[in-house]
Amino acid sequence: MQLDEIQDQALKLSPEERLKLANVLMRSLQPTPRPVTKRQEIAERLIGMAQTDAPPPSDEEVAAMLDERLAQKYL
């Protein structure tokens, strides 16, 4: 069947049927998603757990946290 014939047939359909046809055609153009590996799934979950609404600490704040941790560990 040629494209012209398909177009003619499609225009004879009811509006509801044309909408269904358009949806089927649009879905057929979507790329198929790659299967997610277990490792990727775990990585995405870990990243999600680490996200916060707070801004990241500054270098000075990180240095202070490290100093505090070392003081607790060795004192």
PQR file of N, CA, C, O and H, with PARSE charges and radii, in Angstrom:
ATOM      1  N   MET A   1       0.854  -1.176   0.000 -0.4000 1.5000
ATOM      2  CA  MET A   1       0.000   0.000   0.000 -0.0000 2.0000
ATOM      3  C   MET A   1       0.900   1.240   0.000  0.5500 1.7000
ATOM      4  O   MET A   1       1.857   1.323   0.771 -0.5500 1.4000
ATOM      5  N   GLN A   2       0.591   2.172  -0.849 -0.4000 1.5000
ATOM      6  CA  GLN A   2       1.358   3.401  -1.001 -0.0000 2.0000
ATOM      7  C   GLN A   2       0.886   4.450   0.007  0.5500 1.7000
ATOM      8  O   GLN A   2      -0.216   4.357   0.549 -0.5500 1.4000
ATOM      9  H   GLN A   2      -0.186   2.105  -1.475  0.4000 1.0000
ATOM     10  N   LEU A   3       1.730   5.440   0.245 -0.4000 1.5000
ATOM     11  CA  LEU A   3       1.425   6.484   1.211 -0.0000 2.0000
ATOM     12  C   LEU A   3       0.136   7.215   0.851  0.5500 1.7000
ATOM     13  O   LEU A   3      -0.670   7.511   1.732 -0.5500 1.4000
ATOM     14  H   LEU A   3       2.625   5.515  -0.195  0.4000 1.0000
ATOM     15  N   ASP A   4      -0.064   7.505  -0.405 -0.4000 1.5000
ATOM     16  CA  ASP A   4      -1.291   8.201  -0.833 -0.0000 2.0000
ATOM     17  C   ASP A   4      -2.529   7.385  -0.487  0.5500 1.7000
ATOM     18  O   ASP A   4      -3.534   7.941  -0.045 -0.5500 1.4000
ATOM     19  H   ASP A   4       0.592   7.265  -1.121  0.4000 1.0000
ATOM     20  N   GLU A   5      -2.465   6.088  -0.683 -0.4000 1.5000
ATOM     21  CA  GLU A   5      -3.599   5.217  -0.360 -0.0000 2.0000
ATOM     22  C   GLU A   5      -3.862   5.202   1.143  0.5500 1.7000
ATOM     23  O   GLU A   5      -5.012   5.208   1.582 -0.5500 1.4000
ATOM     24  H   GLU A   5      -1.649   5.637  -1.043  0.4000 1.0000
ATOM     25  N   ILE A   6      -2.793   5.182   1.918 -0.4000 1.5000
ATOM     26  CA  ILE A   6      -2.942   5.181   3.376 -0.0000 2.0000
ATOM     27  C   ILE A   6      -3.571   6.489   3.835  0.5500 1.7000
ATOM     28  O   ILE A   6      -4.448   6.488   4.700 -0.5500 1.4000
ATOM     29  H   ILE A   6      -1.859   5.177   1.561  0.4000 1.0000
ATOM     30  N   GLN A   7      -3.132   7.597   3.265 -0.4000 1.5000
ATOM     31  CA  GLN A   7      -3.701   8.885   3.630 -0.0000 2.0000
ATOM     32  C   GLN A   7      -5.184   8.944   3.294  0.5500 1.7000
ATOM     33  O   GLN A   7      -5.988   9.419   4.096 -0.5500 1.4000
ATOM     34  H   GLN A   7      -2.420   7.598   2.562  0.4000 1.0000
ATOM     35  N   ASP A   8      -5.543   8.469   2.127 -0.4000 1.5000
ATOM     36  CA  ASP A   8      -6.955   8.456   1.726 -0.0000 2.0000
ATOM     37  C   ASP A   8      -7.786   7.621   2.692  0.5500 1.7000
ATOM     38  O   ASP A   8      -8.870   8.035   3.103 -0.5500 1.4000
ATOM     39  H   ASP A   8      -4.891   8.083   1.475  0.4000 1.0000
ATOM     40  N   GLN A   9      -7.278   6.449   3.053 -0.4000 1.5000
ATOM     41  CA  GLN A   9      -7.996   5.577   3.983 -0.0000 2.0000
ATOM     42  C   GLN A   9      -8.102   6.234   5.367  0.5500 1.7000
ATOM     43  O   GLN A   9      -9.141   6.147   6.022 -0.5500 1.4000
ATOM     44  H   GLN A   9      -6.397   6.113   2.719  0.4000 1.0000
ATOM     45  N   ALA A  10      -7.030   6.883   5.802 -0.4000 1.5000
ATOM     46  CA  ALA A  10      -7.027   7.506   7.125 -0.0000 2.0000
ATOM     47  C   ALA A  10      -8.055   8.624   7.191  0.5500 1.7000
ATOM     48  O   ALA A  10      -8.713   8.798   8.217 -0.5500 1.4000
ATOM     49  H   ALA A  10      -6.186   6.953   5.270  0.4000 1.0000
ATOM     50  N   LEU A  11      -8.200   9.379   6.121 -0.4000 1.5000
ATOM     51  CA  LEU A  11      -9.155  10.484   6.119 -0.0000 2.0000
ATOM     52  C   LEU A  11     -10.607   9.999   6.113  0.5500 1.7000
ATOM     53  O   LEU A  11     -11.512  10.771   6.429 -0.5500 1.4000
ATOM     54  H   LEU A  11      -7.665   9.237   5.287  0.4000 1.0000
ATOM     55  N   LYS A  12     -10.836   8.759   5.765 -0.4000 1.5000
ATOM     56  CA  LYS A  12     -12.183   8.202   5.789 -0.0000 2.0000
ATOM     57  C   LYS A  12     -12.585   7.735   7.185  0.5500 1.7000
ATOM     58  O   LYS A  12     -13.751   7.425   7.428 -0.5500 1.4000
ATOM     59  H   LYS A  12     -10.101   8.132   5.509  0.4000 1.0000
ATOM     60  N   LEU A  13     -11.621   7.685   8.101 -0.4000 1.5000
ATOM     61  CA  LEU A  13     -11.902   7.232   9.465 -0.0000 2.0000
ATOM     62  C   LEU A  13     -12.630   8.323  10.243  0.5500 1.7000
ATOM     63  O   LEU A  13     -12.595   9.500   9.884 -0.5500 1.4000
ATOM     64  H   LEU A  13     -10.673   7.937   7.904  0.4000 1.0000
ATOM     65  N   SER A  14     -13.288   7.899  11.317 -0.4000 1.5000
ATOM     66  CA  SER A  14     -13.942   8.867  12.198 -0.0000 2.0000
ATOM     67  C   SER A  14     -12.861   9.641  12.958  0.5500 1.7000
ATOM     68  O   SER A  14     -11.721   9.182  13.037 -0.5500 1.4000
ATOM     69  H   SER A  14     -13.317   6.943  11.609  0.4000 1.0000
ATOM     70  N   PRO A  15     -13.198  10.800  13.514 -0.5600 1.5000
ATOM     71  CA  PRO A  15     -12.200  11.561  14.272  0.2800 2.0000
ATOM     72  C   PRO A  15     -11.579  10.759  15.417  0.5500 1.7000
ATOM     73  O   PRO A  15     -10.380  10.877  15.668 -0.5500 1.4000
ATOM     74  N   GLU A  16     -12.381   9.942  16.115 -0.4000 1.5000
ATOM     75  CA  GLU A  16     -11.857   9.132  17.202 -0.0000 2.0000
ATOM     76  C   GLU A  16     -10.853   8.099  16.703  0.5500 1.7000
ATOM     77  O   GLU A  16      -9.816   7.877  17.327 -0.5500 1.4000
ATOM     78  H   GLU A  16     -13.355   9.847  15.911  0.4000 1.0000
ATOM     79  N   GLU A  17     -11.173   7.466  15.563 -0.4000 1.5000
ATOM     80  CA  GLU A  17     -10.269   6.472  14.994 -0.0000 2.0000
ATOM     81  C   GLU A  17      -8.984   7.121  14.487  0.5500 1.7000
ATOM     82  O   GLU A  17      -7.905   6.541  14.607 -0.5500 1.4000
ATOM     83  H   GLU A  17     -12.016   7.647  15.056  0.4000 1.0000
ATOM     84  N   ARG A  18      -9.098   8.330  13.917 -0.4000 1.5000
ATOM     85  CA  ARG A  18      -7.902   9.033  13.460 -0.0000 2.0000
ATOM     86  C   ARG A  18      -7.004   9.407  14.632  0.5500 1.7000
ATOM     87  O   ARG A  18      -5.779   9.351  14.526 -0.5500 1.4000
ATOM     88  H   ARG A  18      -9.974   8.801  13.820  0.4000 1.0000
ATOM     89  N   LEU A  19      -7.621   9.791  15.754 -0.4000 1.5000
ATOM     90  CA  LEU A  19      -6.835  10.116  16.939 -0.0000 2.0000
ATOM     91  C   LEU A  19      -6.105   8.877  17.451  0.5500 1.7000
ATOM     92  O   LEU A  19      -4.933   8.955  17.820 -0.5500 1.4000
ATOM     93  H   LEU A  19      -8.616   9.836  15.840  0.4000 1.0000
ATOM     94  N   LYS A  20      -6.794   7.733  17.475 -0.4000 1.5000
ATOM     95  CA  LYS A  20      -6.143   6.485  17.883 -0.0000 2.0000
ATOM     96  C   LYS A  20      -4.981   6.153  16.950  0.5500 1.7000
ATOM     97  O   LYS A  20      -3.910   5.750  17.403 -0.5500 1.4000
ATOM     98  H   LYS A  20      -7.746   7.669  17.175  0.4000 1.0000
ATOM     99  N   LEU A  21      -5.197   6.321  15.647 -0.4000 1.5000
ATOM    100  CA  LEU A  21      -4.149   6.057  14.667 -0.0000 2.0000
ATOM    101  C   LEU A  21      -2.958   6.989  14.880  0.5500 1.7000
ATOM    102  O   LEU A  21      -1.806   6.561  14.817 -0.5500 1.4000
ATOM    103  H   LEU A  21      -6.067   6.648  15.278  0.4000 1.0000
ATOM    104  N   ALA A  22      -3.243   8.252  15.130 -0.4000 1.5000
ATOM    105  CA  ALA A  22      -2.161   9.217  15.373 -0.0000 2.0000
ATOM    106  C   ALA A  22      -1.364   8.828  16.614  0.5500 1.7000
ATOM    107  O   ALA A  22      -0.137   8.921  16.618 -0.5500 1.4000
ATOM    108  H   ALA A  22      -4.179   8.600  15.181  0.4000 1.0000
ATOM    109  N   ASN A  23      -2.057   8.391  17.669 -0.4000 1.5000
ATOM    110  CA  ASN A  23      -1.366   7.963  18.886 -0.0000 2.0000
ATOM    111  C   ASN A  23      -0.481   6.745  18.629  0.5500 1.7000
ATOM    112  O   ASN A  23       0.648   6.675  19.115 -0.5500 1.4000
ATOM    113  H   ASN A  23      -3.054   8.315  17.666  0.4000 1.0000
ATOM    114  N   VAL A  24      -0.997   5.802  17.872 -0.4000 1.5000
ATOM    115  CA  VAL A  24      -0.208   4.603  17.552 -0.0000 2.0000
ATOM    116  C   VAL A  24       1.034   4.992  16.756  0.5500 1.7000
ATOM    117  O   VAL A  24       2.126   4.488  17.016 -0.5500 1.4000
ATOM    118  H   VAL A  24      -1.914   5.859  17.478  0.4000 1.0000
ATOM    119  N   LEU A  25       0.866   5.883  15.794 -0.4000 1.5000
ATOM    120  CA  LEU A  25       2.014   6.311  14.988 -0.0000 2.0000
ATOM    121  C   LEU A  25       3.034   7.074  15.830  0.5500 1.7000
ATOM    122  O   LEU A  25       4.238   6.878  15.662 -0.5500 1.4000
ATOM    123  H   LEU A  25      -0.021   6.292  15.583  0.4000 1.0000
ATOM    124  N   MET A  26       2.574   7.936  16.725 -0.4000 1.5000
ATOM    125  CA  MET A  26       3.493   8.695  17.577 -0.0000 2.0000
ATOM    126  C   MET A  26       4.262   7.758  18.512  0.5500 1.7000
ATOM    127  O   MET A  26       5.466   7.926  18.706 -0.5500 1.4000
ATOM    128  H   MET A  26       1.597   8.096  16.861  0.4000 1.0000
ATOM    129  N   ARG A  27       3.570   6.773  19.090 -0.4000 1.5000
ATOM    130  CA  ARG A  27       4.253   5.814  19.968 -0.0000 2.0000
ATOM    131  C   ARG A  27       5.285   5.000  19.200  0.5500 1.7000
ATOM    132  O   ARG A  27       6.319   4.620  19.750 -0.5500 1.4000
ATOM    133  H   ARG A  27       2.592   6.636  18.932  0.4000 1.0000
ATOM    134  N   SER A  28       5.004   4.734  17.931 -0.4000 1.5000
ATOM    135  CA  SER A  28       5.945   3.938  17.146 -0.0000 2.0000
ATOM    136  C   SER A  28       7.224   4.716  16.854  0.5500 1.7000
ATOM    137  O   SER A  28       8.249   4.117  16.531 -0.5500 1.4000
ATOM    138  H   SER A  28       4.165   5.043  17.484  0.4000 1.0000
ATOM    139  N   LEU A  29       7.177   6.031  16.962 -0.4000 1.5000
ATOM    140  CA  LEU A  29       8.359   6.852  16.710 -0.0000 2.0000
ATOM    141  C   LEU A  29       9.212   7.057  17.956  0.5500 1.7000
ATOM    142  O   LEU A  29      10.345   7.527  17.854 -0.5500 1.4000
ATOM    143  H   LEU A  29       6.344   6.518  17.225  0.4000 1.0000
ATOM    144  N   GLN A  30       8.688   6.715  19.126 -0.4000 1.5000
ATOM    145  CA  GLN A  30       9.438   6.879  20.365 -0.0000 2.0000
ATOM    146  C   GLN A  30      10.550   5.840  20.422  0.5500 1.7000
ATOM    147  O   GLN A  30      10.329   4.676  20.088 -0.5500 1.4000
ATOM    148  H   GLN A  30       7.767   6.334  19.209  0.4000 1.0000
ATOM    149  N   PRO A  31      11.752   6.254  20.846 -0.5600 1.5000
ATOM    150  CA  PRO A  31      12.826   5.255  20.969  0.2800 2.0000
ATOM    151  C   PRO A  31      12.508   4.269  22.083  0.5500 1.7000
ATOM    152  O   PRO A  31      11.928   4.636  23.105 -0.5500 1.4000
ATOM    153  N   THR A  32      12.882   3.052  21.882 -0.4000 1.5000
ATOM    154  CA  THR A  32      12.643   2.047  22.914 -0.0000 2.0000
ATOM    155  C   THR A  32      13.664   2.241  24.023  0.5500 1.7000
ATOM    156  O   THR A  32      14.859   2.355  23.750 -0.5500 1.4000
ATOM    157  H   THR A  32      13.354   2.755  21.052  0.4000 1.0000
ATOM    158  N   PRO A  33      13.213   2.280  25.262 -0.5600 1.5000
ATOM    159  CA  PRO A  33      14.160   2.497  26.364  0.2800 2.0000
ATOM    160  C   PRO A  33      15.075   1.295  26.540  0.5500 1.7000
ATOM    161  O   PRO A  33      14.663   0.146  26.379 -0.5500 1.4000
ATOM    162  N   ARG A  34      16.331   1.591  26.877 -0.4000 1.5000
ATOM    163  CA  ARG A  34      17.275   0.513  27.160 -0.0000 2.0000
ATOM    164  C   ARG A  34      16.918  -0.094  28.506  0.5500 1.7000
ATOM    165  O   ARG A  34      16.486   0.618  29.412 -0.5500 1.4000
ATOM    166  H   ARG A  34      16.665   2.524  27.008  0.4000 1.0000
ATOM    167  N   PRO A  35      17.091  -1.377  28.645 -0.5600 1.5000
ATOM    168  CA  PRO A  35      16.814  -1.983  29.949  0.2800 2.0000
ATOM    169  C   PRO A  35      17.807  -1.463  30.989  0.5500 1.7000
ATOM    170  O   PRO A  35      19.005  -1.352  30.726 -0.5500 1.4000
ATOM    171  N   VAL A  36      17.288  -1.153  32.157 -0.4000 1.5000
ATOM    172  CA  VAL A  36      18.120  -0.632  33.233 -0.0000 2.0000
ATOM    173  C   VAL A  36      18.790  -1.806  33.940  0.5500 1.7000
ATOM    174  O   VAL A  36      18.132  -2.766  34.343 -0.5500 1.4000
ATOM    175  H   VAL A  36      16.315  -1.243  32.370  0.4000 1.0000
ATOM    176  N   THR A  37      20.098  -1.712  34.081 -0.4000 1.5000
ATOM    177  CA  THR A  37      20.811  -2.771  34.773 -0.0000 2.0000
ATOM    178  C   THR A  37      20.665  -2.583  36.276  0.5500 1.7000
ATOM    179  O   THR A  37      20.320  -1.501  36.750 -0.5500 1.4000
ATOM    180  H   THR A  37      20.633  -0.933  33.753  0.4000 1.0000
ATOM    181  N   LYS A  38      20.928  -3.630  36.998 -0.4000 1.5000
ATOM    182  CA  LYS A  38      20.843  -3.578  38.454 -0.0000 2.0000
ATOM    183  C   LYS A  38      21.810  -2.531  39.011  0.5500 1.7000
ATOM    184  O   LYS A  38      21.483  -1.811  39.954 -0.5500 1.4000
ATOM    185  H   LYS A  38      21.209  -4.509  36.612  0.4000 1.0000
ATOM    186  N   ARG A  39      22.986  -2.458  38.427 -0.4000 1.5000
ATOM    187  CA  ARG A  39      23.994  -1.493  38.882 -0.0000 2.0000
ATOM    188  C   ARG A  39      23.497  -0.057  38.675  0.5500 1.7000
ATOM    189  O   ARG A  39      23.670   0.788  39.553 -0.5500 1.4000
ATOM    190  H   ARG A  39      23.252  -3.043  37.661  0.4000 1.0000
ATOM    191  N   GLN A  40      22.877   0.225  37.514 -0.4000 1.5000
ATOM    192  CA  GLN A  40      22.352   1.566  37.246 -0.0000 2.0000
ATOM    193  C   GLN A  40      21.227   1.901  38.219  0.5500 1.7000
ATOM    194  O   GLN A  40      21.141   3.024  38.715 -0.5500 1.4000
ATOM    195  H   GLN A  40      22.736  -0.461  36.800  0.4000 1.0000
ATOM    196  N   GLU A  41      20.373   0.930  38.488 -0.4000 1.5000
ATOM    197  CA  GLU A  41      19.262   1.147  39.410 -0.0000 2.0000
ATOM    198  C   GLU A  41      19.782   1.505  40.806  0.5500 1.7000
ATOM    199  O   GLU A  41      19.272   2.419  41.454 -0.5500 1.4000
ATOM    200  H   GLU A  41      20.443   0.017  38.085  0.4000 1.0000
ATOM    201  N   ILE A  42      20.791   0.780  41.253 -0.4000 1.5000
ATOM    202  CA  ILE A  42      21.364   1.051  42.574 -0.0000 2.0000
ATOM    203  C   ILE A  42      21.996   2.434  42.597  0.5500 1.7000
ATOM    204  O   ILE A  42      21.828   3.175  43.566 -0.5500 1.4000
ATOM    205  H   ILE A  42      21.205   0.038  40.727  0.4000 1.0000
ATOM    206  N   ALA A  43      22.723   2.790  41.540 -0.4000 1.5000
ATOM    207  CA  ALA A  43      23.371   4.100  41.480 -0.0000 2.0000
ATOM    208  C   ALA A  43      22.340   5.222  41.523  0.5500 1.7000
ATOM    209  O   ALA A  43      22.542   6.215  42.221 -0.5500 1.4000
ATOM    210  H   ALA A  43      22.860   2.188  40.754  0.4000 1.0000
ATOM    211  N   GLU A  44      21.248   5.083  40.794 -0.4000 1.5000
ATOM    212  CA  GLU A  44      20.209   6.106  40.791 -0.0000 2.0000
ATOM    213  C   GLU A  44      19.573   6.247  42.165  0.5500 1.7000
ATOM    214  O   GLU A  44      19.269   7.360  42.593 -0.5500 1.4000
ATOM    215  H   GLU A  44      21.083   4.276  40.226  0.4000 1.0000
ATOM    216  N   ARG A  45      19.369   5.142  42.857 -0.4000 1.5000
ATOM    217  CA  ARG A  45      18.782   5.200  44.191 -0.0000 2.0000
ATOM    218  C   ARG A  45      19.731   5.873  45.177  0.5500 1.7000
ATOM    219  O   ARG A  45      19.298   6.644  46.034 -0.5500 1.4000
ATOM    220  H   ARG A  45      19.616   4.238  42.510  0.4000 1.0000
ATOM    221  N   LEU A  46      21.043   5.578  45.054 -0.4000 1.5000
ATOM    222  CA  LEU A  46      22.017   6.200  45.948 -0.0000 2.0000
ATOM    223  C   LEU A  46      22.106   7.701  45.707  0.5500 1.7000
ATOM    224  O   LEU A  46      22.194   8.482  46.655 -0.5500 1.4000
ATOM    225  H   LEU A  46      21.395   4.952  44.358  0.4000 1.0000
ATOM    226  N   ILE A  47      22.084   8.101  44.451 -0.4000 1.5000
ATOM    227  CA  ILE A  47      22.123   9.527  44.142 -0.0000 2.0000
ATOM    228  C   ILE A  47      20.886  10.210  44.717  0.5500 1.7000
ATOM    229  O   ILE A  47      20.984  11.303  45.274 -0.5500 1.4000
ATOM    230  H   ILE A  47      22.012   7.466  43.681  0.4000 1.0000
ATOM    231  N   GLY A  48      19.750   9.586  44.586 -0.4000 1.5000
ATOM    232  CA  GLY A  48      18.525  10.158  45.131 -0.0000 2.0000
ATOM    233  C   GLY A  48      18.569  10.287  46.643  0.5500 1.7000
ATOM    234  O   GLY A  48      18.040  11.249  47.198 -0.5500 1.4000
ATOM    235  H   GLY A  48      19.671   8.698  44.133  0.4000 1.0000
ATOM    236  N   MET A  49      19.190   9.334  47.311 -0.4000 1.5000
ATOM    237  CA  MET A  49      19.283   9.391  48.769 -0.0000 2.0000
ATOM    238  C   MET A  49      20.214  10.512  49.213  0.5500 1.7000
ATOM    239  O   MET A  49      20.019  11.084  50.285 -0.5500 1.4000
ATOM    240  H   MET A  49      19.620   8.552  46.860  0.4000 1.0000
ATOM    241  N   ALA A  50      21.216  10.833  48.411 -0.4000 1.5000
ATOM    242  CA  ALA A  50      22.206  11.829  48.796 -0.0000 2.0000
ATOM    243  C   ALA A  50      21.737  13.259  48.513  0.5500 1.7000
ATOM    244  O   ALA A  50      22.352  14.207  49.001 -0.5500 1.4000
ATOM    245  H   ALA A  50      21.375  10.368  47.541  0.4000 1.0000
ATOM    246  N   GLN A  51      20.685  13.434  47.752 -0.4000 1.5000
ATOM    247  CA  GLN A  51      20.224  14.768  47.404 -0.0000 2.0000
ATOM    248  C   GLN A  51      19.523  15.416  48.589  0.5500 1.7000
ATOM    249  O   GLN A  51      18.759  14.775  49.311 -0.5500 1.4000
ATOM    250  H   GLN A  51      20.185  12.664  47.355  0.4000 1.0000
ATOM    251  N   THR A  52      19.803  16.706  48.771 -0.4000 1.5000
ATOM    252  CA  THR A  52      19.134  17.483  49.811 -0.0000 2.0000
ATOM    253  C   THR A  52      18.701  18.815  49.211  0.5500 1.7000
ATOM    254  O   THR A  52      19.099  19.177  48.103 -0.5500 1.4000
ATOM    255  H   THR A  52      20.424  17.227  48.185  0.4000 1.0000
ATOM    256  N   ASP A  53      17.886  19.528  49.959 -0.4000 1.5000
ATOM    257  CA  ASP A  53      17.469  20.856  49.531 -0.0000 2.0000
ATOM    258  C   ASP A  53      18.493  21.912  49.941  0.5500 1.7000
ATOM    259  O   ASP A  53      18.467  23.034  49.437 -0.5500 1.4000
ATOM    260  H   ASP A  53      17.563  19.235  50.859  0.4000 1.0000
ATOM    261  N   ALA A  54      19.396  21.551  50.858 -0.4000 1.5000
ATOM    262  CA  ALA A  54      20.391  22.496  51.356 -0.0000 2.0000
ATOM    263  C   ALA A  54      21.536  22.635  50.357  0.5500 1.7000
ATOM    264  O   ALA A  54      21.847  21.695  49.626 -0.5500 1.4000
ATOM    265  H   ALA A  54      19.418  20.639  51.268  0.4000 1.0000
ATOM    266  N   PRO A  55      22.154  23.795  50.329 -0.5600 1.5000
ATOM    267  CA  PRO A  55      23.324  23.954  49.449  0.2800 2.0000
ATOM    268  C   PRO A  55      24.492  23.138  49.988  0.5500 1.7000
ATOM    269  O   PRO A  55      24.530  22.834  51.180 -0.5500 1.4000
ATOM    270  N   PRO A  56      25.438  22.780  49.138 -0.5600 1.5000
ATOM    271  CA  PRO A  56      26.587  21.994  49.608  0.2800 2.0000
ATOM    272  C   PRO A  56      27.442  22.833  50.561  0.5500 1.7000
ATOM    273  O   PRO A  56      27.466  24.059  50.454 -0.5500 1.4000
ATOM    274  N   PRO A  57      28.136  22.185  51.484 -0.5600 1.5000
ATOM    275  CA  PRO A  57      28.975  22.944  52.420  0.2800 2.0000
ATOM    276  C   PRO A  57      30.169  23.563  51.702  0.5500 1.7000
ATOM    277  O   PRO A  57      30.646  23.049  50.690 -0.5500 1.4000
ATOM    278  N   SER A  58      30.635  24.679  52.252 -0.4000 1.5000
ATOM    279  CA  SER A  58      31.813  25.343  51.677 -0.0000 2.0000
ATOM    280  C   SER A  58      33.061  24.560  52.072  0.5500 1.7000
ATOM    281  O   SER A  58      33.003  23.656  52.905 -0.5500 1.4000
ATOM    282  H   SER A  58      30.247  25.097  53.074  0.4000 1.0000
ATOM    283  N   ASP A  59      34.172  24.915  51.471 -0.4000 1.5000
ATOM    284  CA  ASP A  59      35.442  24.253  51.788 -0.0000 2.0000
ATOM    285  C   ASP A  59      35.800  24.434  53.261  0.5500 1.7000
ATOM    286  O   ASP A  59      36.311  23.515  53.901 -0.5500 1.4000
ATOM    287  H   ASP A  59      34.219  25.649  50.794  0.4000 1.0000
ATOM    288  N   GLU A  60      35.531  25.615  53.786 -0.4000 1.5000
ATOM    289  CA  GLU A  60      35.831  25.885  55.187 -0.0000 2.0000
ATOM    290  C   GLU A  60      34.971  25.014  56.114  0.5500 1.7000
ATOM    291  O   GLU A  60      35.452  24.496  57.122 -0.5500 1.4000
ATOM    292  H   GLU A  60      35.116  26.361  53.266  0.4000 1.0000
ATOM    293  N   GLU A  61      33.688  24.863  55.749 -0.4000 1.5000
ATOM    294  CA  GLU A  61      32.803  24.025  56.566 -0.0000 2.0000
ATOM    295  C   GLU A  61      33.247  22.557  56.525  0.5500 1.7000
ATOM    296  O   GLU A  61      33.199  21.861  57.540 -0.5500 1.4000
ATOM    297  H   GLU A  61      33.298  25.283  54.930  0.4000 1.0000
ATOM    298  N   VAL A  62      33.666  22.107  55.380 -0.4000 1.5000
ATOM    299  CA  VAL A  62      34.139  20.722  55.259 -0.0000 2.0000
ATOM    300  C   VAL A  62      35.396  20.528  56.092  0.5500 1.7000
ATOM    301  O   VAL A  62      35.534  19.518  56.783 -0.5500 1.4000
ATOM    302  H   VAL A  62      33.705  22.672  54.556  0.4000 1.0000
ATOM    303  N   ALA A  63      36.314  21.489  56.033 -0.4000 1.5000
ATOM    304  CA  ALA A  63      37.541  21.394  56.826 -0.0000 2.0000
ATOM    305  C   ALA A  63      37.216  21.361  58.314  0.5500 1.7000
ATOM    306  O   ALA A  63      37.842  20.615  59.068 -0.5500 1.4000
ATOM    307  H   ALA A  63      36.202  22.309  55.473  0.4000 1.0000
ATOM    308  N   ALA A  64      36.245  22.162  58.743 -0.4000 1.5000
ATOM    309  CA  ALA A  64      35.857  22.176  60.152 -0.0000 2.0000
ATOM    310  C   ALA A  64      35.240  20.831  60.553  0.5500 1.7000
ATOM    311  O   ALA A  64      35.508  20.326  61.644 -0.5500 1.4000
ATOM    312  H   ALA A  64      35.737  22.767  58.131  0.4000 1.0000
ATOM    313  N   MET A  65      34.421  20.255  59.678 -0.4000 1.5000
ATOM    314  CA  MET A  65      33.815  18.952  59.975 -0.0000 2.0000
ATOM    315  C   MET A  65      34.893  17.877  60.094  0.5500 1.7000
ATOM    316  O   MET A  65      34.826  17.029  60.983 -0.5500 1.4000
ATOM    317  H   MET A  65      34.204  20.665  58.792  0.4000 1.0000
ATOM    318  N   LEU A  66      35.883  17.907  59.206 -0.4000 1.5000
ATOM    319  CA  LEU A  66      36.967  16.927  59.264 -0.0000 2.0000
ATOM    320  C   LEU A  66      37.778  17.087  60.542  0.5500 1.7000
ATOM    321  O   LEU A  66      38.126  16.098  61.187 -0.5500 1.4000
ATOM    322  H   LEU A  66      35.938  18.597  58.484  0.4000 1.0000
ATOM    323  N   ASP A  67      38.082  18.334  60.911 -0.4000 1.5000
ATOM    324  CA  ASP A  67      38.829  18.581  62.151 -0.0000 2.0000
ATOM    325  C   ASP A  67      38.055  18.058  63.354  0.5500 1.7000
ATOM    326  O   ASP A  67      38.628  17.446  64.254 -0.5500 1.4000
ATOM    327  H   ASP A  67      37.799  19.137  60.387  0.4000 1.0000
ATOM    328  N   GLU A  68      36.740  18.306  63.361 -0.4000 1.5000
ATOM    329  CA  GLU A  68      35.909  17.843  64.470 -0.0000 2.0000
ATOM    330  C   GLU A  68      35.892  16.320  64.534  0.5500 1.7000
ATOM    331  O   GLU A  68      35.974  15.741  65.618 -0.5500 1.4000
ATOM    332  H   GLU A  68      36.274  18.804  62.630  0.4000 1.0000
ATOM    333  N   ARG A  69      35.787  15.678  63.393 -0.4000 1.5000
ATOM    334  CA  ARG A  69      35.760  14.209  63.350 -0.0000 2.0000
ATOM    335  C   ARG A  69      37.087  13.628  63.834  0.5500 1.7000
ATOM    336  O   ARG A  69      37.104  12.667  64.604 -0.5500 1.4000
ATOM    337  H   ARG A  69      35.720  16.148  62.513  0.4000 1.0000
ATOM    338  N   LEU A  70      38.196  14.211  63.384 -0.4000 1.5000
ATOM    339  CA  LEU A  70      39.496  13.728  63.828 -0.0000 2.0000
ATOM    340  C   LEU A  70      39.700  13.955  65.329  0.5500 1.7000
ATOM    341  O   LEU A  70      40.293  13.117  66.009 -0.5500 1.4000
ATOM    342  H   LEU A  70      38.182  14.992  62.759  0.4000 1.0000
ATOM    343  N   ALA A  71      39.217  15.069  65.837 -0.4000 1.5000
ATOM    344  CA  ALA A  71      39.330  15.344  67.270 -0.0000 2.0000
ATOM    345  C   ALA A  71      38.522  14.301  68.065  0.5500 1.7000
ATOM    346  O   ALA A  71      38.991  13.819  69.097 -0.5500 1.4000
ATOM    347  H   ALA A  71      38.736  15.750  65.285  0.4000 1.0000
ATOM    348  N   GLN A  72      37.312  13.948  67.594 -0.4000 1.5000
ATOM    349  CA  GLN A  72      36.510  12.942  68.281 -0.0000 2.0000
ATOM    350  C   GLN A  72      37.184  11.572  68.216  0.5500 1.7000
ATOM    351  O   GLN A  72      37.147  10.804  69.178 -0.5500 1.4000
ATOM    352  H   GLN A  72      36.931  14.339  66.756  0.4000 1.0000
ATOM    353  N   LYS A  73      37.785  11.284  67.096 -0.4000 1.5000
ATOM    354  CA  LYS A  73      38.384   9.971  66.891 -0.0000 2.0000
ATOM    355  C   LYS A  73      39.627   9.771  67.744  0.5500 1.7000
ATOM    356  O   LYS A  73      39.821   8.690  68.301 -0.5500 1.4000
ATOM    357  H   LYS A  73      37.814  11.907  66.315  0.4000 1.0000
ATOM    358  N   TYR A  74      40.461  10.776  67.856 -0.4000 1.5000
ATOM    359  CA  TYR A  74      41.744  10.594  68.517 -0.0000 2.0000
ATOM    360  C   TYR A  74      41.828  11.200  69.919  0.5500 1.7000
ATOM    361  O   TYR A  74      42.876  11.091  70.556 -0.5500 1.4000
ATOM    362  H   TYR A  74      40.304  11.654  67.403  0.4000 1.0000
ATOM    363  N   LEU A  75      40.786  11.820  70.413 -0.4000 1.5000
ATOM    364  CA  LEU A  75      40.818  12.375  71.777 -0.0000 2.0000
ATOM    365  C   LEU A  75      39.942  11.613  72.713  0.5500 1.7000
ATOM    366  O   LEU A  75      39.859  11.951  73.894 -0.5500 1.4000
ATOM    367  H   LEU A  75      39.935  11.908  69.896  0.4000 1.0000
TER
END
